[in-house]
Amino acid sequence: MPHFASPIASRLPGVGTTIFTVMSRLAQECGAINLSQGFPDFNADDALFERVGHWMRGGHNQYAPMAGVAVLREAIADKVMALYGTAYDPDGEITVTAGATQALFTAVAALVHAGDEVIVFEPVYDAYAPAIELQGGKVVRLRMLAPHYRPDWDAVAAAITPRTRMIMINSPHNPTATVWSADDMARLAALTRDTGIVIVSDEVYEHIVFDGVAHQSCARYPELTARSLIVSSFGKTYHITGWKIGYIVGPRELMTEFRKVHQFNVFAVNTPIQLALADYMAEPSRHLGLAAFYQGKRDFFTRAMAGSRFELLPSRGTYFQLARYDALSHEPDTAFVERLTREVGVAAIPVSAFFVDGLDEHVIRFCFAKNDVTLEAACARLREM
């Protein structure tokens, strides 16, 4: 095999393989039940597949417009208006993306310059910091700690400097399954008032909020809407994570900059799938019913874990459940999840992986976006520990 002769100066020297890839690979090697990576083990609605086939067979297989097909952008605008009361112009304020991660990366690439500071909240999804660092930005990390994982708004105020260009937020939050409140949004609005700070709001779990609580989108708050790029995911909403399709909405001034980068790092997204999603969105119950569907999964998992020695933390949204394992072991969480996978046959994610310094509070993350038979089998093994 040929080798590159010169040393490579890595632009991300501290980045290796993600914990999600590591644990999914280990689960496969061990034949373990995979409750680590966040994807369903059940299929999407056949009606969605039928619409994709319809548009493919109809010859709609060439490049889509750079911003996304018009009917899908119009459907997104209608949904956002119905849910949050904010009107976005489909032509200039909505862009269809190759998944939410691409939207997040492109937003950072378009707006963060060398030396700019970007505030993120740990535990933080692993795609945020590399995107910032690749633009020469400085990651400013603020911690949210177990068991409540709430933002410390006094710490946010202290962290804002004249170099603060962006704050990246995520609610419902991965990995903690917490949900920001209206008070949190009011504090964020107050702290960014009369500044040039941009909010990038990762709302991919917007439809998965439990116990009758309303999702507090930045799109609900005019003061935040004016400075926010808001990201969502069809993959999370319609159980099609492998299709890698999402969207971003925001004011025209920010979207213009976003599209300048988007046209070169993606240009356009799968045409027949966009058309199919536009058809599928015509029935709002398909996204409005998601909260009840996943709340049922959460409650099933909670009942199935009764009698185990895990301490389940509150799951307010997403399809994740955090658990403390102090009653079972004092191992580091990375060692514990590896043993859990190899010896018990259930894979999970160590929450320390979401902290830059590996802060270990003996908390791990399970994904309950699985068939009931999968969850019951996994919980039976976990109850035996």
Residue pairs with C-beta under 8 A, 6 or more apart in sequence:
11 133
11 134
12 130
12 133
12 134
15 130
18 126
19 126
19 349
19 350
19 353
20 36
20 37
20 38
20 126
20 349
23 34
23 36
23 37
23 337
23 341
23 347
23 348
23 349
24 34
24 36
24 37
24 347
26 32
26 338
26 341
26 342
26 347
27 33
27 34
27 36
27 341
27 347
28 34
30 341
30 342
30 345
30 347
31 345
32 341
32 342
32 344
32 345
32 346
32 347
33 345
33 346
33 347
33 374
33 377
33 378
33 381
34 41
34 347
35 346
35 347
35 348
35 366
35 367
35 368
35 370
35 378
36 337
36 347
36 348
36 349
36 365
36 367
37 349
37 367
38 174
38 241
38 319
38 320
38 367
38 369
39 241
39 242
39 367
39 369
40 239
40 241
40 369
40 370
41 369
41 370
41 371
41 374
42 239
42 370
42 371
43 239
44 238
44 239
44 240
45 238
45 280
45 286
47 280
48 238
48 240
48 276
48 277
48 280
51 275
51 276
51 279
51 280
52 272
52 273
52 276
54 276
55 271
55 272
55 275
55 276
56 272
60 271
60 272
60 275
61 271
61 272
62 271
63 267
63 268
63 271
64 96
64 268
64 269
64 270
64 271
64 274
65 268
66 259
66 262
66 263
66 267
66 268
67 73
67 91
67 94
67 95
67 96
67 259
68 94
68 95
68 96
68 247
68 268
68 269
68 274
69 96
69 271
69 274
69 275
69 278
70 90
71 275
71 278
72 96
72 247
72 274
72 275
72 277
72 278
72 281
73 90
73 91
73 94
73 95
73 96
73 247
74 90
74 278
75 277
75 278
75 281
75 282
76 88
76 90
76 94
76 96
76 247
76 249
76 281
77 87
77 88
77 89
77 90
77 94
79 281
79 284
79 287
80 86
80 88
80 219
80 249
81 87
81 88
82 284
83 215
83 217
83 219
84 217
84 219
84 220
85 219
85 220
86 219
86 220
86 222
86 225
88 94
88 249
88 250
89 252
92 252
92 255
92 256
93 249
93 250
93 251
93 252
93 255
94 247
94 248
94 249
94 255
95 103
95 247
95 248
95 255
95 258
95 259
95 262
96 245
96 246
96 247
96 269
96 274
97 103
97 106
97 231
97 245
97 246
97 247
97 248
97 262
97 266
97 269
98 244
98 245
98 246
98 266
98 269
99 233
99 235
99 244
99 245
99 246
100 202
100 204
100 231
100 232
100 233
100 235
100 236
100 246
101 127
102 244
102 246
102 265
102 266
103 229
103 231
103 246
103 247
103 248
104 127
104 128
104 131
104 168
104 200
104 202
104 231
105 127
105 131
105 265
106 248
106 258
106 261
106 262
106 265
106 266
107 200
107 229
107 231
107 248
107 258
108 118
108 128
108 131
108 132
108 135
108 137
108 166
108 168
108 200
109 131
109 134
109 135
109 261
109 265
110 257
110 258
110 260
110 261
110 262
111 165
111 166
111 198
111 254
111 257
111 258
112 118
112 132
112 135
112 136
112 137
112 165
112 166
113 135
113 136
113 137
113 165
114 135
114 136
114 137
115 136
115 137
115 138
115 163
116 135
116 136
116 137
116 138
116 163
116 164
116 165
116 166
117 137
117 138
117 140
117 161
117 163
117 164
117 165
118 128
118 132
118 137
118 138
118 139
118 140
118 164
118 165
118 166
118 167
118 168
119 140
119 142
119 156
119 159
119 160
119 164
119 166
119 167
119 168
120 128
120 129
120 132
120 139
120 140
120 141
120 142
120 167
120 168
121 141
121 142
121 143
121 144
121 151
121 168
121 169
121 170
121 173
122 141
122 142
122 143
122 144
122 354
122 355
122 356
122 359
123 144
123 149
123 175
123 176
123 351
123 354
123 355
124 141
124 168
124 170
124 354
124 355
125 170
125 174
125 175
125 202
125 354
126 353
126 354
128 139
128 168
129 139
129 356
132 138
132 139
133 139
137 165
137 166
138 163
139 356
140 159
140 164
141 356
142 151
142 152
142 155
142 156
142 159
143 152
143 355
143 359
144 150
144 151
144 152
144 176
144 178
145 361
146 313
146 322
146 324
146 351
146 361
146 363
147 313
147 314
147 324
148 178
149 173
149 176
149 178
150 178
150 184
151 180
151 184
151 187
153 184
153 187
153 191
156 167
156 187
156 188
156 191
157 191
160 191
160 195
160 197
164 195
164 197
165 196
165 197
165 198
166 197
166 198
166 199
166 200
167 188
167 192
167 197
167 198
167 199
167 200
168 199
168 200
168 202
169 180
169 188
169 199
169 200
169 201
169 202
169 218
170 201
170 202
170 203
171 178
171 179
171 180
171 184
171 201
171 203
171 215
171 216
171 317
172 178
172 179
172 203
172 205
172 206
172 208
172 209
172 215
172 316
172 317
172 318
173 179
173 180
173 317
173 318
174 204
174 205
174 318
174 320
175 320
175 322
175 349
175 351
175 354
175 365
176 313
176 320
176 322
176 351
177 313
177 314
177 315
177 316
177 317
177 318
177 320
177 321
177 322
178 314
178 316
178 317
179 209
179 213
179 215
179 216
179 316
179 317
180 216
181 216
182 216
184 216
185 216
185 218
185 220
185 221
185 224
186 221
188 199
188 224
189 221
189 223
189 224
192 199
192 224
192 227
193 223
197 227
198 227
198 228
198 229
198 254
199 218
199 224
199 227
199 228
199 229
200 228
200 229
200 231
201 217
201 218
201 224
201 228
201 229
201 230
201 231
202 231
203 215
203 217
203 218
203 230
203 231
203 232
204 231
204 232
204 233
204 235
204 236
204 246
205 236
205 317
205 318
205 319
206 215
206 217
206 232
207 215
207 236
207 237
207 287
207 288
207 290
207 291
208 236
208 290
208 291
208 294
208 317
208 318
208 319
209 215
209 291
209 316
209 317
210 291
210 294
210 295
210 298
210 315
210 316
210 317
211 295
211 316
213 316
213 317
215 317
217 230
218 224
218 225
218 228
218 230
219 225
219 228
219 230
219 249
225 251
226 251
227 251
227 254
228 250
228 251
229 248
229 249
229 250
229 254
229 255
229 258
230 248
230 249
230 250
231 246
231 247
231 248
232 246
232 247
232 248
232 249
233 245
233 246
234 240
234 243
234 245
234 246
234 247
234 277
235 241
235 242
235 243
235 244
235 245
235 246
237 287
237 290
238 277
238 280
238 286
238 287
239 369
243 270
243 273
245 269
245 270
245 273
245 274
245 277
248 255
248 258
249 255
250 258
280 286
281 287
294 319
294 368
294 369
297 319
297 368
297 369
297 370
297 372
297 375
298 315
298 319
298 321
298 368
300 368
300 372
300 375
301 321
301 366
301 368
301 375
301 379
302 312
302 321
304 375
304 376
304 379
304 380
304 383
305 312
305 323
305 379
305 382
305 383
307 383
308 379
308 382
308 383
308 385
309 325
309 327
309 328
309 385
310 323
310 324
310 325
310 327
310 328
310 382
311 323
311 324
311 325
311 326
311 327
312 321
312 322
312 323
313 321
313 322
313 323
313 324
313 363
315 321
315 322
319 367
319 368
319 369
320 365
320 366
320 367
320 368
321 365
321 366
321 367
321 368
322 351
322 363
322 364
322 365
322 366
323 348
323 363
323 364
323 365
323 366
324 361
324 362
324 363
325 333
325 336
325 362
325 363
325 364
326 362
328 336
328 385
329 336
329 339
330 362
331 339
332 350
332 352
332 360
333 350
333 351
333 352
333 360
333 361
333 362
333 363
333 364
334 350
334 352
334 353
334 358
334 360
336 350
336 362
336 364
337 347
337 348
337 349
337 350
337 364
340 346
340 347
340 348
340 364
341 347
341 348
344 381
344 382
344 384
344 385
345 381
346 378
346 381
346 382
348 364
348 365
348 366
349 364
349 365
350 360
350 364
350 365
351 361
351 363
351 364
351 365
352 358
352 359
352 360
352 361
366 378
368 375
370 378
